[in-house]
Amino acid sequence: MVRHRPTGWIYALKVIYGTHEDAVRLQIGREIEILRTADNPHVVRCHGFYDRAGEIHILLEYMDGGSLDGRRIASEPVLADVARQVLAGLAYLHRRRIVHRDIKPSNLLINAAHQVKIADFGVSRILAQTMDPCNSSVGTIAYMSPERINTDLNKGAYDGFSGDIWSFGLSMLEFYLGRFPFGEQLGRQGGDWVSLMCAICYSNPPEAPPTASPEFRNFIACCLQKEPSRRLTPPQLLRHPFITRAQVTAPVAPSPLNNFVPLT
């Protein structure tokens, strides 16, 4: 968190350390200039990009509630509202031909106004070009779609837009379960990432438990399809009964931040 001295306004400052080639820096700068034009209530605003003595500084909208990583959202109406907001942000990005590629709970932020916003869109995909894949976080691999991990699937074709939907669905199911859907041992830092990738690519997709409503179970199934073309788009998911039913039956303000319970 940083404060702008002339105005007193609060921002978030992301500092990326390490050595990056000039071409990569230029590419990052160009991408962020595009992202600065993003204007949607469910996308974290990027205000600027600075190169300070070799460090890359990215100035972002500050979200005082932090990320939803490690939170359990057992209430379906509350989860439906979270899903609706994330889908609204994804629909906006996809309309602008922006693929996130790293949807996961830690990249979904909330503020005191109960707004849920997507963070870190676009930037990570550029930085990934300069990093060793084996050193990337297991948490990122955990939310990748099967066809992104194994290029032999889907005849080698990868559609980043449908890949975002897989990651979104996995994140929503994790919120409901209170644990990583493929198993906590695989989904956390330090897990067996080879076993994790095999589970994602070759096991059946995770499902919502029988105790969940039929609408939520179907909603998750519409996201976690092995065949990318069978995953619904954000506009289609926004019309799903899980979302529309919650808006009709629970027309109340989203629950306060303390209803998002950190896991022990």
C-alpha positions as a Markdown table, in Angstrom:
| # | Residue | x | y | z |
|---|---|---|---|---|
| 1 | Met | 0.0 | 0.0 | 0.0 |
| 2 | Val | 1.4 | 3.4 | -0.9 |
| 3 | Arg | 0.1 | 7.0 | -0.5 |
| 4 | His | 0.3 | 9.6 | -3.3 |
| 5 | Arg | 1.7 | 12.6 | -1.4 |
| 6 | Pro | 0.1 | 15.5 | -3.4 |
| 7 | Thr | -3.5 | 14.0 | -3.1 |
| 8 | Gly | -3.3 | 11.6 | -0.2 |
| 9 | Trp | -4.9 | 8.9 | -2.4 |
| 10 | Ile | -4.1 | 5.3 | -1.6 |
| 11 | Tyr | -2.8 | 2.8 | -4.2 |
| 12 | Ala | -1.3 | -0.6 | -4.4 |
| 13 | Leu | 2.2 | -0.8 | -5.8 |
| 14 | Lys | 3.5 | -4.0 | -7.3 |
| 15 | Val | 7.3 | -4.2 | -7.6 |
| 16 | Ile | 8.7 | -6.9 | -9.8 |
| 17 | Tyr | 12.4 | -7.6 | -9.1 |
| 18 | Gly | 14.8 | -9.4 | -11.4 |
| 19 | Thr | 16.6 | -8.9 | -14.7 |
| 20 | His | 14.4 | -8.5 | -17.7 |
| 21 | Glu | 15.6 | -7.9 | -21.3 |
| 22 | Asp | 14.9 | -4.5 | -22.8 |
| 23 | Ala | 12.5 | -6.2 | -25.3 |
| 24 | Val | 10.5 | -7.8 | -22.5 |
| 25 | Arg | 10.4 | -4.4 | -20.6 |
| 26 | Leu | 9.1 | -2.7 | -23.7 |
| 27 | Gln | 6.5 | -5.5 | -24.2 |
| 28 | Ile | 5.3 | -5.2 | -20.6 |
| 29 | Gly | 5.1 | -1.4 | -21.0 |
| 30 | Arg | 3.0 | -1.7 | -24.1 |
| 31 | Glu | 0.7 | -4.3 | -22.6 |
| 32 | Ile | 0.1 | -2.1 | -19.5 |
| 33 | Glu | -0.7 | 0.9 | -21.6 |
| 34 | Ile | -3.4 | -1.2 | -23.1 |
| 35 | Leu | -4.6 | -2.4 | -19.7 |
| 36 | Arg | -4.7 | 1.1 | -18.4 |
| 37 | Thr | -7.6 | 1.7 | -20.7 |
| 38 | Ala | -9.6 | -1.0 | -19.0 |
| 39 | Asp | -12.6 | 0.5 | -17.2 |
| 40 | Asn | -14.9 | -1.9 | -15.5 |
| 41 | Pro | -16.1 | -2.1 | -11.9 |
| 42 | His | -15.0 | -5.7 | -11.6 |
| 43 | Val | -11.5 | -5.3 | -12.9 |
| 44 | Val | -8.7 | -3.8 | -10.8 |
| 45 | Arg | -7.6 | -0.6 | -12.4 |
| 46 | Cys | -4.0 | -0.2 | -13.5 |
| 47 | His | -2.9 | 3.4 | -13.2 |
| 48 | Gly | 0.7 | 3.3 | -14.4 |
| 49 | Phe | 3.9 | 1.5 | -15.2 |
| 50 | Tyr | 7.4 | 2.7 | -14.1 |
| 51 | Asp | 10.9 | 1.4 | -14.6 |
| 52 | Arg | 13.0 | 2.4 | -11.6 |
| 53 | Ala | 16.6 | 1.4 | -11.5 |
| 54 | Gly | 15.8 | -2.0 | -13.2 |
| 55 | Glu | 12.8 | -2.7 | -11.0 |
| 56 | Ile | 9.4 | -2.8 | -12.7 |
| 57 | His | 6.8 | -0.8 | -10.7 |
| 58 | Ile | 3.1 | -1.2 | -11.4 |
| 59 | Leu | 0.6 | 1.2 | -9.8 |
| 60 | Leu | -2.8 | -0.4 | -9.1 |
| 61 | Glu | -6.1 | 0.3 | -7.5 |
| 62 | Tyr | -6.0 | -0.6 | -3.8 |
| 63 | Met | -8.4 | -3.3 | -2.6 |
| 64 | Asp | -8.6 | -3.0 | 1.2 |
| 65 | Gly | -10.3 | -6.4 | 1.7 |
| 66 | Gly | -7.3 | -8.3 | 0.2 |
| 67 | Ser | -7.6 | -11.5 | -1.9 |
| 68 | Leu | -10.1 | -14.3 | -1.6 |
| 69 | Asp | -7.3 | -16.9 | -1.4 |
| 70 | Gly | -7.9 | -19.3 | 1.5 |
| 71 | Arg | -11.5 | -18.2 | 2.0 |
| 72 | Arg | -14.5 | -20.5 | 2.2 |
| 73 | Ile | -17.8 | -19.3 | 0.9 |
| 74 | Ala | -20.4 | -21.9 | 1.9 |
| 75 | Ser | -23.4 | -19.7 | 1.2 |
| 76 | Glu | -24.6 | -20.3 | -2.3 |
| 77 | Pro | -26.3 | -16.9 | -2.7 |
| 78 | Val | -23.1 | -15.2 | -1.5 |
| 79 | Leu | -21.0 | -17.4 | -3.8 |
| 80 | Ala | -23.4 | -16.6 | -6.7 |
| 81 | Asp | -22.8 | -12.9 | -6.2 |
| 82 | Val | -19.1 | -13.4 | -6.2 |
| 83 | Ala | -19.3 | -15.5 | -9.3 |
| 84 | Arg | -21.5 | -12.9 | -11.0 |
| 85 | Gln | -19.0 | -10.1 | -10.4 |
| 86 | Val | -16.1 | -12.2 | -11.6 |
| 87 | Leu | -18.0 | -13.2 | -14.7 |
| 88 | Ala | -18.9 | -9.6 | -15.4 |
| 89 | Gly | -15.2 | -8.7 | -15.3 |
| 90 | Leu | -14.3 | -11.7 | -17.5 |
| 91 | Ala | -17.0 | -10.8 | -20.0 |
| 92 | Tyr | -15.6 | -7.3 | -20.2 |
| 93 | Leu | -12.0 | -8.5 | -20.7 |
| 94 | His | -13.0 | -11.1 | -23.3 |
| 95 | Arg | -15.0 | -8.6 | -25.3 |
| 96 | Arg | -11.8 | -6.5 | -25.5 |
| 97 | Arg | -9.9 | -9.7 | -26.6 |
| 98 | Ile | -7.9 | -9.8 | -23.3 |
| 99 | Val | -7.2 | -13.2 | -21.9 |
| 100 | His | -6.3 | -13.4 | -18.2 |
| 101 | Arg | -4.6 | -16.8 | -18.2 |
| 102 | Asp | -4.2 | -16.8 | -14.4 |
| 103 | Ile | -7.6 | -16.8 | -12.8 |
| 104 | Lys | -7.3 | -18.1 | -9.3 |
| 105 | Pro | -8.5 | -17.1 | -5.8 |
| 106 | Ser | -5.4 | -15.0 | -5.0 |
| 107 | Asn | -6.1 | -12.9 | -8.1 |
| 108 | Leu | -9.7 | -12.2 | -7.0 |
| 109 | Leu | -9.8 | -9.2 | -4.7 |
| 110 | Ile | -12.5 | -7.6 | -2.6 |
| 111 | Asn | -13.0 | -4.2 | -1.0 |
| 112 | Ala | -15.0 | -2.7 | 1.8 |
| 113 | Ala | -17.8 | -1.9 | -0.7 |
| 114 | His | -18.2 | -5.6 | -1.3 |
| 115 | Gln | -16.9 | -5.4 | -4.8 |
| 116 | Val | -15.0 | -8.3 | -6.2 |
| 117 | Lys | -12.5 | -7.5 | -8.9 |
| 118 | Ile | -10.1 | -9.4 | -11.1 |
| 119 | Ala | -6.4 | -8.5 | -10.6 |
| 120 | Asp | -3.1 | -9.2 | -12.4 |
| 121 | Phe | -4.7 | -9.7 | -15.8 |
| 122 | Gly | -2.4 | -9.6 | -18.8 |
| 123 | Val | 0.8 | -9.0 | -16.9 |
| 124 | Ser | 1.6 | -12.5 | -15.8 |
| 125 | Arg | 1.4 | -13.9 | -19.3 |
| 126 | Ile | 4.3 | -11.6 | -20.4 |
| 127 | Leu | 6.4 | -12.2 | -17.4 |
| 128 | Ala | 6.0 | -16.0 | -17.8 |
| 129 | Gln | 8.0 | -15.8 | -21.0 |
| 130 | Thr | 11.1 | -14.8 | -19.0 |
| 131 | Met | 10.7 | -17.5 | -16.2 |
| 132 | Asp | 11.6 | -21.1 | -16.0 |
| 133 | Pro | 8.3 | -23.1 | -16.0 |
| 134 | Cys | 9.6 | -25.5 | -13.4 |
| 135 | Asn | 10.0 | -22.5 | -11.0 |
| 136 | Ser | 6.5 | -21.2 | -11.5 |
| 137 | Ser | 4.2 | -21.5 | -8.5 |
| 138 | Val | 2.3 | -24.7 | -8.1 |
| 139 | Gly | -0.7 | -22.6 | -7.3 |
| 140 | Thr | -0.7 | -21.2 | -10.9 |
| 141 | Ile | -0.3 | -24.7 | -12.5 |
| 142 | Ala | -3.2 | -25.9 | -10.3 |
| 143 | Tyr | -5.7 | -23.7 | -12.1 |
| 144 | Met | -4.5 | -24.4 | -15.6 |
| 145 | Ser | -6.9 | -26.1 | -18.0 |
| 146 | Pro | -6.0 | -29.7 | -19.2 |
| 147 | Glu | -5.4 | -28.6 | -22.8 |
| 148 | Arg | -3.0 | -25.9 | -21.7 |
| 149 | Ile | -0.9 | -28.4 | -19.7 |
| 150 | Asn | -1.0 | -31.2 | -22.2 |
| 151 | Thr | -0.8 | -29.8 | -25.7 |
| 152 | Asp | -1.8 | -33.3 | -27.1 |
| 153 | Leu | -5.3 | -32.7 | -25.8 |
| 154 | Asn | -7.8 | -30.8 | -28.0 |
| 155 | Lys | -5.5 | -31.6 | -31.0 |
| 156 | Gly | -2.9 | -29.1 | -29.8 |
| 157 | Ala | -5.3 | -26.1 | -29.9 |
| 158 | Tyr | -5.4 | -23.8 | -26.9 |
| 159 | Asp | -8.2 | -21.2 | -26.5 |
| 160 | Gly | -7.3 | -18.8 | -23.7 |
| 161 | Phe | -10.8 | -17.6 | -23.3 |
| 162 | Ser | -12.2 | -21.1 | -22.5 |
| 163 | Gly | -9.1 | -21.7 | -20.4 |
| 164 | Asp | -10.2 | -18.7 | -18.2 |
| 165 | Ile | -13.5 | -20.5 | -17.7 |
| 166 | Trp | -11.9 | -23.7 | -16.4 |
| 167 | Ser | -9.8 | -21.6 | -14.0 |
| 168 | Phe | -12.9 | -19.7 | -12.9 |
| 169 | Gly | -14.9 | -22.8 | -12.3 |
| 170 | Leu | -12.2 | -24.4 | -10.3 |
| 171 | Ser | -11.9 | -21.3 | -8.2 |
| 172 | Met | -15.6 | -21.2 | -7.5 |
| 173 | Leu | -15.7 | -24.8 | -6.5 |
| 174 | Glu | -12.7 | -24.3 | -4.2 |
| 175 | Phe | -14.6 | -21.5 | -2.4 |
| 176 | Tyr | -17.6 | -23.7 | -1.9 |
| 177 | Leu | -15.6 | -26.7 | -0.7 |
| 178 | Gly | -13.1 | -24.8 | 1.4 |
| 179 | Arg | -10.3 | -26.8 | -0.2 |
| 180 | Phe | -8.5 | -27.2 | -3.5 |
| 181 | Pro | -10.8 | -29.5 | -5.6 |
| 182 | Phe | -8.1 | -31.8 | -6.8 |
| 183 | Gly | -6.7 | -32.3 | -3.2 |
| 184 | Glu | -5.0 | -30.0 | -0.8 |
| 185 | Gln | -1.7 | -31.9 | -1.1 |
| 186 | Leu | -1.6 | -31.1 | -4.8 |
| 187 | Gly | -2.9 | -27.6 | -4.8 |
| 188 | Arg | -0.6 | -25.9 | -2.4 |
| 189 | Gln | 2.9 | -24.6 | -2.6 |
| 190 | Gly | 5.4 | -27.4 | -2.3 |
| 191 | Gly | 3.0 | -30.0 | -3.6 |
| 192 | Asp | 3.8 | -32.7 | -6.2 |
| 193 | Trp | 3.2 | -30.7 | -9.3 |
| 194 | Val | 3.8 | -33.7 | -11.6 |
| 195 | Ser | 1.0 | -35.6 | -9.9 |
| 196 | Leu | -1.1 | -32.5 | -10.0 |
| 197 | Met | -0.7 | -32.1 | -13.8 |
| 198 | Cys | -1.5 | -35.8 | -14.3 |
| 199 | Ala | -4.7 | -35.4 | -12.2 |
| 200 | Ile | -5.8 | -32.3 | -14.2 |
| 201 | Cys | -5.2 | -33.9 | -17.5 |
| 202 | Tyr | -6.3 | -37.5 | -17.0 |
| 203 | Ser | -8.7 | -37.7 | -14.1 |
| 204 | Asn | -12.4 | -36.8 | -14.3 |
| 205 | Pro | -13.1 | -33.1 | -13.7 |
| 206 | Pro | -14.0 | -32.2 | -10.1 |
| 207 | Glu | -17.7 | -32.0 | -9.3 |
| 208 | Ala | -19.7 | -30.1 | -6.7 |
| 209 | Pro | -20.8 | -32.4 | -3.9 |
| 210 | Pro | -24.3 | -33.9 | -3.8 |
| 211 | Thr | -25.2 | -31.6 | -0.9 |
| 212 | Ala | -25.0 | -28.6 | -3.2 |
| 213 | Ser | -28.0 | -27.4 | -5.1 |
| 214 | Pro | -28.7 | -28.8 | -8.6 |
| 215 | Glu | -28.1 | -25.3 | -10.1 |
| 216 | Phe | -24.6 | -25.0 | -8.5 |
| 217 | Arg | -23.7 | -28.5 | -9.5 |
| 218 | Asn | -24.7 | -27.9 | -13.1 |
| 219 | Phe | -23.0 | -24.4 | -13.1 |
| 220 | Ile | -19.6 | -26.0 | -12.1 |
| 221 | Ala | -20.1 | -28.8 | -14.7 |
| 222 | Cys | -20.6 | -26.1 | -17.4 |
| 223 | Cys | -17.2 | -24.7 | -16.5 |
| 224 | Leu | -15.2 | -27.8 | -15.8 |
| 225 | Gln | -15.5 | -29.6 | -19.2 |
| 226 | Lys | -12.5 | -31.4 | -20.6 |
| 227 | Glu | -13.6 | -30.4 | -24.1 |
| 228 | Pro | -12.9 | -26.6 | -24.2 |
| 229 | Ser | -15.7 | -25.9 | -26.7 |
| 230 | Arg | -18.3 | -27.3 | -24.3 |
| 231 | Arg | -17.4 | -24.7 | -21.6 |
| 232 | Leu | -19.9 | -21.9 | -21.5 |
| 233 | Thr | -18.8 | -18.3 | -22.1 |
| 234 | Pro | -19.1 | -15.6 | -19.4 |
| 235 | Pro | -22.3 | -14.1 | -21.0 |
| 236 | Gln | -23.9 | -17.6 | -21.1 |
| 237 | Leu | -22.8 | -18.3 | -17.5 |
| 238 | Leu | -24.3 | -15.0 | -16.4 |
| 239 | Arg | -27.7 | -16.3 | -17.6 |
| 240 | His | -27.3 | -19.6 | -15.8 |
| 241 | Pro | -30.0 | -20.4 | -13.1 |
| 242 | Phe | -27.4 | -20.5 | -10.4 |
| 243 | Ile | -26.7 | -16.8 | -11.0 |
| 244 | Thr | -30.2 | -15.6 | -12.0 |
| 245 | Arg | -32.0 | -17.6 | -9.2 |
| 246 | Ala | -29.7 | -16.0 | -6.6 |
| 247 | Gln | -30.5 | -12.5 | -7.9 |
| 248 | Val | -34.2 | -13.2 | -7.7 |
| 249 | Thr | -34.4 | -15.0 | -4.4 |
| 250 | Ala | -31.8 | -13.1 | -2.5 |
| 251 | Pro | -32.0 | -9.4 | -3.5 |
| 252 | Val | -29.9 | -8.2 | -0.6 |
| 253 | Ala | -26.6 | -6.5 | -0.3 |
| 254 | Pro | -23.6 | -8.9 | -0.4 |
| 255 | Ser | -22.5 | -10.2 | 3.0 |
| 256 | Pro | -19.8 | -8.2 | 4.8 |
| 257 | Leu | -16.1 | -9.2 | 4.6 |
| 258 | Asn | -16.2 | -11.3 | 7.8 |
| 259 | Asn | -18.6 | -13.7 | 6.0 |
| 260 | Phe | -15.6 | -14.8 | 3.9 |
| 261 | Val | -14.0 | -17.1 | 6.5 |
| 262 | Pro | -10.3 | -17.7 | 6.3 |
| 263 | Leu | -9.4 | -21.4 | 6.4 |
| 264 | Thr | -7.4 | -22.8 | 9.2 |
